[in-house]
Amino acid sequence: MNGGVLDGFHIGELPGGIGEAVSDFSSEWEDVSFATRVWERQVEDGYRVDLRVHVLRGEGLVDLDAVREFLAEYQERDPATWELADFTHPDGPGLIGDAEAFWLAGPGVAVNVLADPEVVDAAALRSIAVGVVSTDR
């Protein structure tokens, strides 16, 4: 399954097992705009999100540290205990954890990929993230 284009980024091939219900959203938080695509599946008590891709745009996203700081605040994470490793993405420097990868794609532009670790393992998360590339390349 190909993920299509979201706010200037092509989302490449996605692994099997990801829900086929796809929704797009736009939002803003702390002067950063979000374009979001969500893949979910229907479960017994509603819907379960398997994968989210956010394209973030904001003047404050000047470097990878600023993106990490913004996401820690947005997701209400403790930066001291947030385990992330360096991640080389074709569009720019990034960080990756067990269920999330993000990178600075250019001045004021970052991409954040979040996956349910019960559906998407670490190798698949890295593959998904590497497959999200700027359409300006």
C-alpha positions in Angstrom: 0.0 0.0 0.0 1.4 3.4 -1.0 0.7 6.2 1.5 0.2 9.0 -1.1 1.3 12.7 -0.7 0.8 14.8 2.4 1.7 18.5 2.5 4.7 18.2 0.2 5.9 14.7 1.3 5.4 11.4 -0.5 4.7 8.6 1.9 6.1 5.4 0.3 5.2 1.8 0.7 3.6 0.8 4.0 3.8 -2.7 5.4 0.9 -5.0 5.5 -1.3 -5.2 8.6 -1.8 -1.5 8.9 -5.5 -0.4 9.0 -7.0 0.7 5.8 -9.2 3.5 7.1 -7.3 6.7 6.2 -8.1 10.2 7.4 -6.3 13.5 7.0 -6.4 16.4 9.5 -5.0 19.9 9.9 -4.4 21.6 13.2 -2.1 24.1 14.9 -0.4 24.1 18.3 2.0 26.7 19.7 2.5 28.4 16.3 3.3 25.1 14.5 0.9 23.8 11.9 0.2 20.1 11.5 -0.9 18.2 8.4 -1.7 14.7 9.6 -2.6 11.4 8.0 -3.8 8.6 10.2 -4.2 4.9 9.3 -6.6 3.0 11.7 -8.7 -0.1 11.9 -12.0 -0.9 13.5 -11.8 -2.9 16.6 -14.5 -4.2 19.0 -14.8 -1.0 21.0 -14.2 1.6 18.3 -11.1 2.4 16.2 -7.4 1.8 16.8 -4.7 4.0 15.3 -1.9 2.0 13.7 0.2 4.8 12.1 0.3 8.6 12.1 2.4 10.9 9.9 2.6 14.5 10.8 4.2 17.3 8.7 5.0 20.1 11.0 5.7 23.7 9.8 6.7 26.5 12.1 9.4 29.2 12.4 10.6 27.7 15.7 11.6 24.4 14.1 15.1 25.6 13.4 17.1 22.5 14.2 16.7 18.9 15.5 17.0 20.0 19.1 14.1 22.5 18.6 12.0 19.8 17.0 12.7 17.4 19.9 11.9 20.0 22.5 8.6 20.9 20.7 7.5 17.3 20.4 8.4 16.5 24.0 6.1 19.4 25.1 3.4 18.6 22.6 3.3 14.9 23.5 3.8 15.6 27.2 7.0 13.5 27.4 9.8 13.9 29.9 12.9 14.8 27.7 15.2 13.2 30.3 13.6 9.8 29.9 12.7 9.9 26.2 14.9 7.2 24.6 15.9 8.2 21.1 18.8 7.3 18.8 20.3 9.3 16.0 18.6 8.5 12.7 19.9 9.4 9.2 17.0 10.3 6.9 17.5 11.2 3.3 15.8 14.7 3.9 17.8 15.5 7.0 19.0 14.6 10.6 16.6 12.8 12.8 15.9 10.7 15.9 14.2 7.4 16.3 12.7 5.4 19.2 10.7 2.2 19.5 7.4 3.7 18.1 8.4 7.1 16.7 10.8 8.7 14.3 11.2 12.4 13.4 13.5 14.6 11.4 14.2 18.1 10.3 13.4 18.2 6.6 14.4 21.8 6.2 14.3 25.2 7.9 10.9 25.3 9.7 9.8 21.9 8.5 9.8 18.6 10.3 8.2 15.2 9.9 7.0 12.9 12.7 6.0 9.3 12.2 4.3 7.4 15.1 3.4 3.8 15.0 1.6 1.3 17.3 4.5 -1.0 18.3 2.1 -4.0 18.4 1.5 -3.5 14.7 4.7 -2.0 13.4 8.1 -3.2 14.7 11.3 -1.1 14.9 12.6 -2.2 11.5 9.2 -1.4 9.8 9.1 2.0 11.5 12.5 2.8 10.1 11.5 1.6 6.7 8.3 3.7 6.8 10.2 6.8 8.0 12.9 6.5 5.3 10.0 6.2 2.7 8.5 9.6 3.6 10.4 12.0 1.4 10.0 15.6 0.2 8.3 15.9 -3.2 10.8 18.7 -3.9 13.7 16.3 -4.2 
